[in-house]
Amino acid sequence: MKKLIFSLTAIFLCCVVADAKIIELFDPGYFNNPIRNGYPLFPDGFTVDSEAEELTFPDMGVFVRLGEYGDFPNLRKVTLGNIDYIPRYAFRNMSHLEEIEINGFVGHIDCEFVADCPSLRKIVFNGPVSFVGGTNRFASDCPLLETVVFNSVVGIINTGLPENCNVPLKKFTCHATVLKASDNSLIETSMADVNQLFAMERLAEWQEQVLNTDHGLVTPVCSSGRILLTALEHAGSAKAVTLKAALSSYIDFDDETRTPLEKLRLSPSYAPDPSRSERFEYATSDNALLTLTRERFNLDSIAGTGDDVSQIKNLLYWVHDNIPHNGSNGYPRGEMNLRNIYDSALRDSCGYNCRVLAIALTEALLAEGIPARYLTCQSKAWDTDGDCHVICMAWSRSLGKWIWVDPSFAAYVTDDNGLLLHPGEVRYRLKHDLPLVLNPDANWNHQTMQTKEYYLETYMAKNLYIMSCNMLNQANPEGRADHPQGQFVALTPQKSNYTATSIITTDDDWFWQSPE
């Protein structure tokens, strides 16, 4: 009997140990629908051995953040096949990982690919890649990473290797053409004997499949697809015809001959929307998080004792002066609030993109009891044009109206009589060729002065076609938080194809409603 009990116990323990080594990976839930019709996002019941020295993954729509499933103490190498989408931090906090190899095509790599992998030495992409980037860091805190090789065609490399990222890698080695790079100094070309046209046509086929699925990856696909189309037309490839047909569903090629101002002036009008009756909400200055911010930075002193317009301008200049603008940098790590944004910029000696600065200024205004929203401004080609700009609008009680404040450029706008304007009024005056005045000290990081002709009539004329904002304005308005987050609402002209927010309206009067 004792032997039997011992044997059963041993079998049970072996099963427990064996089961403990098997980890089931689940669909991470980044997308609700397939990226390409007929291709599942993630394989069902996919398991890996947590004790393995090497893991090989099948073709899949989306990859996971592998480090979130455990440390994988023996893992030295990961091999991937065809991947439509690789998320930020796909490989993070993996202390023993030494090599990553991708043997298939890659559709989209979103932001920082690897982070906090102290043993990682080499990354190799053997197939074509449509898009790499989304931030100024490809990798961070990988002190042994010296080799990243692309052995096939790359559509866009929109990423960087800043000095403070703790990565010795200085250049990407590319054995085929990179159609576009945000920083050509990072590309070391050593052309190998590869069939580049075949690789470009393979990318075109993938892009067509995504475009025909009407998926969330349409914007980066159109960005790289437009560049790929030019290369295929130059090569005389028949694939150029089918790719252009797919792109034509999203790109108005006739618009390519029009200026941004001409596109805005041709935009349809707004229209009342009886379905909209909601109110925008604004956290009050006695909110606990806003109180922490106000006291931490002594915002009462920064805002000053003048009227609300002078207080708004003082806070605008303070954010502009203390948090540099870097359009290629993503979000700071941690919570999306002014305290963390400020500390991260100081600690890492870096700037952040316009969205981060606008969120910071919105919080500073709210902390001083001034209702404010941050406003995402996008182009008519929102689904193909990855560039947008995010500004703020602040409520002036003394004027009884919203006013435009842009911390990225320390900018505000008036009419020819000096009346401060809000974004809707600026858009109207651009559309109808009415006078506008940009403050003369508007600038980028105190390095480049802005002009009305570029900032308003070119850059913002392009990006005022569609405007969207958060309906619940507070500290930590996005990402993980201990409080409810708001829905986003977009104001569009009639007949717009915009679909990227949960609420869409053509009612400009409702959108610009008073907070009081």
C-alpha positions in Angstrom: 0.0 0.0 0.0 2.8 2.4 0.9 4.5 1.7 -2.5 1.2 2.4 -4.2 0.7 5.6 -2.3 4.3 6.7 -3.1 3.8 5.8 -6.8 0.5 7.7 -7.1 2.1 10.7 -5.2 5.0 10.7 -7.6 2.8 10.5 -10.6 0.7 13.4 -9.2 3.7 15.6 -8.5 5.2 14.9 -12.0 1.9 15.9 -13.5 1.8 19.1 -11.4 5.4 19.9 -12.4 4.8 19.1 -16.0 1.6 21.2 -16.1 3.4 24.1 -14.4 5.8 24.3 -17.3 3.0 24.7 -19.9 1.7 28.2 -20.5 -1.3 28.9 -22.7 -1.1 32.1 -24.7 -4.3 33.9 -25.3 -5.5 36.4 -27.9 -4.2 39.7 -26.4 -7.3 41.5 -27.5 -5.6 44.4 -29.4 -8.1 44.1 -32.2 -11.8 43.0 -32.4 -11.7 41.9 -36.0 -9.3 40.1 -38.3 -6.5 42.2 -39.8 -7.0 40.3 -43.1 -10.2 38.5 -44.1 -9.8 34.8 -43.6 -6.8 35.0 -41.3 -7.5 34.5 -37.6 -5.9 37.0 -35.2 -4.5 34.3 -32.9 -4.4 30.5 -32.8 -6.7 28.8 -30.4 -5.2 26.8 -27.5 -1.6 27.8 -28.3 0.8 26.7 -25.5 4.5 27.1 -24.8 6.9 25.5 -22.4 8.1 28.0 -19.9 11.3 26.0 -19.4 12.2 25.9 -23.1 15.5 27.2 -24.5 14.0 28.1 -27.8 10.4 28.9 -28.8 9.1 28.8 -32.4 5.8 30.5 -33.1 3.5 29.8 -36.1 2.1 32.4 -38.4 -0.4 34.6 -36.6 -2.3 37.9 -36.9 -1.0 39.4 -33.7 1.8 38.6 -31.4 1.7 38.9 -27.6 3.8 40.7 -25.0 5.6 37.5 -24.2 7.3 38.9 -21.1 3.9 39.3 -19.4 3.5 35.6 -19.2 6.7 35.0 -17.2 10.4 35.2 -17.1 11.1 32.1 -19.2 14.4 31.4 -17.3 16.0 29.2 -20.0 14.8 30.9 -23.1 17.6 32.0 -25.4 16.0 32.3 -28.8 12.6 33.1 -30.2 11.7 32.4 -33.9 8.6 33.9 -35.6 6.9 33.3 -38.9 4.5 35.7 -40.7 3.1 38.3 -38.3 0.6 41.0 -39.2 1.1 43.1 -36.0 3.7 43.2 -33.3 2.8 45.3 -30.3 4.9 47.7 -28.3 7.0 45.8 -25.7 6.5 42.4 -27.5 9.7 41.4 -25.7 10.1 43.1 -22.3 11.7 42.0 -19.0 13.1 38.8 -20.5 16.4 38.5 -18.7 17.9 35.5 -20.6 16.7 36.1 -24.2 19.7 36.4 -26.6 18.3 36.3 -30.1 15.0 37.0 -32.0 14.6 35.8 -35.6 11.6 36.6 -37.8 11.5 34.4 -40.9 8.2 35.6 -42.5 6.9 39.0 -43.5 6.0 41.6 -40.8 3.1 43.9 -41.3 3.4 46.5 -38.5 5.7 46.9 -35.5 4.1 49.3 -33.1 6.6 51.4 -31.1 9.3 50.0 -28.9 10.0 46.4 -30.0 12.2 45.3 -27.1 12.9 46.7 -23.7 14.7 45.5 -20.5 16.3 42.5 -22.1 19.8 42.5 -20.7 21.1 39.4 -22.6 19.6 40.3 -26.0 22.3 40.5 -28.7 20.8 40.1 -32.1 17.5 40.6 -34.0 17.1 39.4 -37.6 14.2 40.1 -40.0 14.5 37.7 -42.9 11.3 38.7 -44.7 9.9 42.0 -46.0 8.6 44.5 -43.4 5.9 47.0 -44.1 6.3 49.4 -41.2 8.6 49.8 -38.2 8.2 52.4 -35.6 5.8 54.8 -34.0 8.2 56.2 -31.5 11.8 57.5 -31.3 12.9 54.2 -29.7 13.3 50.9 -31.4 14.7 49.4 -28.2 15.6 50.4 -24.6 17.7 48.9 -21.8 19.2 46.2 -23.9 22.9 46.8 -23.1 24.3 43.9 -25.3 22.1 44.6 -28.4 24.6 45.4 -31.2 23.0 43.8 -34.2 19.6 44.4 -36.0 19.5 43.1 -39.5 16.8 43.5 -42.2 17.5 41.0 -45.0 14.6 42.1 -47.2 12.7 45.2 -48.3 11.4 47.6 -45.6 8.6 50.0 -46.4 9.1 52.6 -43.6 11.5 52.7 -40.7 10.0 55.4 -38.5 12.0 54.9 -35.3 15.2 55.9 -33.7 18.1 55.0 -31.3 18.5 57.9 -28.9 21.6 58.0 -26.7 19.7 57.6 -23.5 18.1 54.3 -24.5 20.9 52.2 -23.1 21.4 50.2 -26.3 24.9 50.0 -28.0 23.3 49.5 -31.4 24.1 52.5 -33.6 22.7 51.5 -37.0 20.3 49.1 -38.6 22.0 46.8 -41.2 19.8 46.6 -44.3 20.6 44.1 -47.0 17.8 45.5 -49.2 16.0 48.7 -49.9 14.4 50.8 -47.2 11.8 52.9 -49.0 11.6 55.5 -46.4 13.4 56.2 -43.0 12.7 58.9 -40.5 16.5 59.1 -40.0 18.6 57.9 -42.9 21.8 58.1 -40.7 20.5 55.0 -38.8 20.5 52.9 -42.0 23.7 51.0 -43.0 23.1 49.6 -46.5 24.9 46.5 -47.6 23.0 45.2 -50.6 22.7 41.5 -50.9 21.7 39.4 -53.9 17.9 39.4 -53.1 14.9 39.6 -55.4 13.7 43.0 -54.2 10.8 43.2 -56.7 9.4 39.9 -55.4 9.7 41.2 -51.8 7.9 44.5 -52.7 5.2 42.6 -54.5 4.7 40.4 -51.4 4.3 43.5 -49.3 1.8 44.9 -51.8 -0.2 41.7 -51.6 -0.3 42.0 -47.8 -1.3 45.7 -47.9 -4.1 45.0 -50.4 -5.5 42.3 -48.0 -5.5 44.7 -45.1 -7.0 47.5 -47.1 -9.8 45.2 -48.4 -10.6 44.3 -44.8 -11.1 47.9 -43.7 -9.0 47.4 -40.5 -7.4 49.6 -37.9 -4.0 49.2 -39.6 -5.3 51.1 -42.6 -3.4 54.3 -41.6 0.1 52.9 -41.5 -0.6 50.7 -44.4 -1.6 53.6 -46.5 1.5 55.5 -45.4 3.8 52.8 -46.5 1.5 51.7 -49.4 1.8 55.1 -51.0 5.5 54.9 -51.0 5.5 51.3 -52.1 3.2 52.2 -55.0 5.7 54.7 -56.3 8.5 52.0 -56.2 6.3 49.4 -58.0 5.2 51.9 -60.7 8.9 52.8 -61.2 9.7 49.1 -61.6 6.8 48.5 -64.0 5.2 45.9 -61.8 1.6 44.8 -62.5 1.1 44.9 -58.7 1.1 48.7 -58.9 -2.3 48.6 -60.6 -4.0 46.4 -57.9 -2.3 48.2 -55.0 -3.5 51.6 -56.4 -7.0 50.2 -56.7 -7.0 49.2 -53.0 -5.5 52.5 -51.9 -8.1 54.4 -53.9 -10.7 53.4 -51.4 -8.9 55.5 -48.8 -6.8 58.0 -50.8 -8.2 60.7 -53.0 -5.4 60.9 -55.5 -7.0 64.1 -56.9 -6.4 65.7 -53.5 -2.7 65.3 -54.0 -2.7 68.3 -56.3 -4.6 70.5 -53.9 -3.1 72.5 -51.0 -4.3 71.9 -47.5 -6.2 75.2 -47.5 -8.0 74.2 -50.8 -9.1 70.9 -49.3 -10.4 72.7 -46.2 -12.3 75.2 -48.3 -13.9 72.4 -50.3 -15.1 70.6 -47.2 -18.9 70.2 -46.7 -20.7 72.2 -44.0 -21.7 71.1 -40.6 -25.3 70.2 -39.7 -27.4 70.0 -36.6 -27.5 66.6 -34.9 -30.6 66.1 -32.8 -29.3 62.8 -31.4 -26.7 64.7 -29.3 -27.6 66.0 -25.9 -24.7 64.9 -23.7 -22.6 67.3 -21.7 -18.8 67.4 -21.6 -17.5 67.0 -18.1 -14.6 68.7 -16.3 -12.9 67.7 -13.1 -13.0 70.6 -10.6 -9.9 72.0 -9.0 -10.7 70.3 -5.6 -10.3 66.9 -7.3 -7.6 64.9 -5.3 -5.3 64.4 -8.3 -5.6 68.0 -9.5 -4.8 69.2 -6.0 -1.6 67.1 -6.0 -0.6 68.6 -9.3 -1.4 72.2 -8.2 0.5 71.9 -4.9 3.4 70.0 -6.4 4.1 72.8 -9.0 2.7 75.7 -7.1 0.5 76.4 -10.1 -1.3 79.3 -8.3 2.0 81.2 -8.4 2.7 80.2 -12.1 -0.8 81.2 -13.2 -0.6 84.6 -11.4 -3.2 86.9 -10.0 -4.3 88.5 -13.3 -7.4 87.9 -15.3 -8.2 84.4 -16.6 -6.7 85.1 -20.0 -3.4 86.0 -18.5 -3.6 82.9 -16.3 -4.2 80.7 -19.3 -1.3 82.2 -21.2 1.0 81.9 -18.2 0.2 78.2 -17.9 0.6 77.7 -21.7 4.1 79.2 -21.6 5.1 77.2 -18.5 4.2 73.9 -20.1 5.9 74.9 -23.3 9.1 76.0 -21.5 9.3 72.9 -19.2 8.3 70.0 -21.4 10.0 70.0 -24.8 8.1 69.0 -27.9 9.4 65.9 -29.8 6.9 64.7 -32.3 8.7 61.4 -32.8 8.6 60.4 -29.2 5.7 58.4 -27.7 4.3 58.4 -24.2 6.2 58.5 -21.0 6.2 55.3 -19.0 3.7 55.3 -16.2 0.6 57.4 -15.7 -0.6 60.0 -18.1 -0.6 63.0 -15.8 1.4 66.2 -15.6 3.5 65.1 -12.6 4.8 62.0 -14.4 5.1 63.7 -17.8 7.2 66.5 -16.2 9.4 64.1 -14.2 9.9 61.8 -17.2 11.0 64.6 -19.5 13.4 65.9 -16.8 14.8 62.5 -15.9 15.3 61.3 -19.5 16.3 64.7 -20.9 13.7 64.3 -23.6 10.5 65.8 -25.1 7.2 64.3 -25.9 4.7 64.4 -28.7 1.9 67.0 -29.0 -0.7 64.8 -27.4 1.3 64.4 -24.2 2.0 68.2 -24.0 -1.7 69.0 -24.6 -2.8 66.5 -21.9 -0.3 68.2 -19.5 -1.6 71.7 -20.2 -5.2 70.5 -19.9 -4.4 69.2 -16.5 -2.7 72.4 -15.4 -5.7 74.5 -16.5 -8.2 72.2 -14.8 -6.1 72.3 -11.6 -6.5 76.1 -11.6 -10.2 75.8 -12.1 -10.2 76.6 -15.8 -12.3 74.2 -17.9 -10.2 72.8 -20.7 -10.1 70.0 -23.3 -7.3 68.6 -25.4 -8.3 68.4 -29.1 -7.0 66.0 -31.7 -6.9 67.7 -35.1 -6.7 65.5 -38.1 -6.7 65.7 -41.9 -9.4 64.8 -44.4 -7.2 61.7 -45.2 -7.3 60.7 -41.5 -7.2 57.0 -42.4 -4.1 57.3 -44.6 -2.3 60.3 -43.1 -0.6 59.3 -39.8 0.2 62.9 -39.0 -2.1 64.9 -36.7 -1.7 67.6 -34.2 -3.1 67.9 -30.6 -3.8 71.3 -29.1 -5.9 72.6 -26.1 -8.9 74.8 -25.8 -9.4 76.7 -22.5 -12.6 78.4 -21.3 -12.3 82.1 -20.6 -15.1 83.2 -18.3 -14.1 86.8 -18.8 -14.6 86.4 -22.6 -17.4 83.9 -22.3 -15.8 81.6 -24.9 -13.2 79.0 -25.7 -9.7 80.0 -26.8 -7.0 78.1 -28.7 -3.8 77.3 -26.8 -1.1 75.1 -28.3 1.7 74.1 -25.9 3.8 72.5 -28.6 4.3 75.9 -30.2 3.3 78.3 -27.4 0.6 79.4 -29.9 -2.7 81.2 -29.7 -4.8 82.9 -32.4 -6.8 86.1 -32.7 -8.8 87.9 -35.3 -7.7 91.2 -36.8 -9.2 93.0 -33.8 -7.2 91.0 -31.2 -10.1 88.8 -30.1 -8.9 85.4 -29.0 -10.4 82.5 -31.1 -11.2 78.9 -30.5 -10.3 76.1 -32.9 -13.8 76.1 -34.6 -13.5 79.8 -35.2 -10.0 79.5 -36.6 -11.3 76.7 -38.9 -14.2 78.9 -40.1 -12.0 81.8 -40.8 -9.5 79.7 -42.8 -12.3 78.2 -44.8 -13.8 81.6 -45.6 -10.6 83.5 -46.1 -11.0 85.8 -43.1 -8.1 87.5 -41.3 -6.2 85.6 -38.7 -3.3 86.6 -36.5 -0.8 84.2 -34.8 1.0 85.5 -31.7 4.4 86.7 -32.8 6.3 84.7 -30.2 4.9 81.3 -31.3 7.8 78.9 -31.6 9.1 75.4 -31.6 11.3 74.6 -28.5 12.6 78.2 -28.6 14.5 77.2 -31.8 12.2 77.9 -34.7 9.7 80.7 -34.9 6.3 79.9 -36.4 4.5 81.9 -39.1 0.8 82.3 -39.9 1.5 81.1 -43.4 2.9 77.7 -42.3 1.4 77.1 -38.9 -2.2 78.1 -39.7 -2.6 78.1 -43.5 -0.6 75.0 -44.2 -0.1 72.7 -41.1 -3.4 73.4 -39.2 -5.4 74.0 -42.4 -4.6 70.3 -43.1 -5.3 69.1 -39.6 -8.5 71.0 -38.9 -10.7 68.9 -41.1 -11.7 66.6 -38.3 -11.5 67.4 -34.6 -12.0 65.0 -31.6 -11.8 65.2 -27.9 -12.4 63.4 -24.6 -15.8 63.9 -23.0 -14.4 63.5 -19.5 -11.6 65.9 -18.9 -9.4 65.1 -15.9 -6.0 64.1 -14.7 -4.9 60.7 -16.1 -7.5 61.0 -18.9 -6.1 58.0 -20.9 -4.6 54.6 -20.1 -4.8 52.7 -16.9 -6.4 54.7 -14.0 -8.4 54.1 -10.8 -11.2 56.2 -12.2 -13.6 55.9 -15.2 -12.3 57.1 -18.5 -14.3 59.2 -20.9 -15.5 58.4 -24.4 -14.1 60.3 -27.4 -16.3 62.4 -29.7 -15.4 63.7 -33.2 -16.7 66.7 -35.0 -16.7 66.0 -38.8 -18.1 67.7 -41.9 -21.1 66.1 -43.5 -20.3 63.1 -45.7 -17.0 62.3 -43.9 -15.8 58.7 -43.8 -14.4 59.1 -40.3 -15.0 56.1 -38.0 -12.2 56.2 -35.4 -14.1 57.5 -32.3 -17.1 56.1 -30.5 -19.2 59.2 -31.0 -19.3 61.2 -34.2 -21.3 64.3 -34.9 -21.7 67.0 -37.5 -23.2 69.4 -34.9 -20.6 72.1 -34.3 -22.8 74.1 -31.9 -23.1 71.1 -29.6 -19.4 70.3 -29.9 -18.4 73.8 -28.8 -20.9 73.9 -26.0 -20.2 76.1 -22.9 -18.9 74.3 -19.8 -21.1 76.4 -17.7 
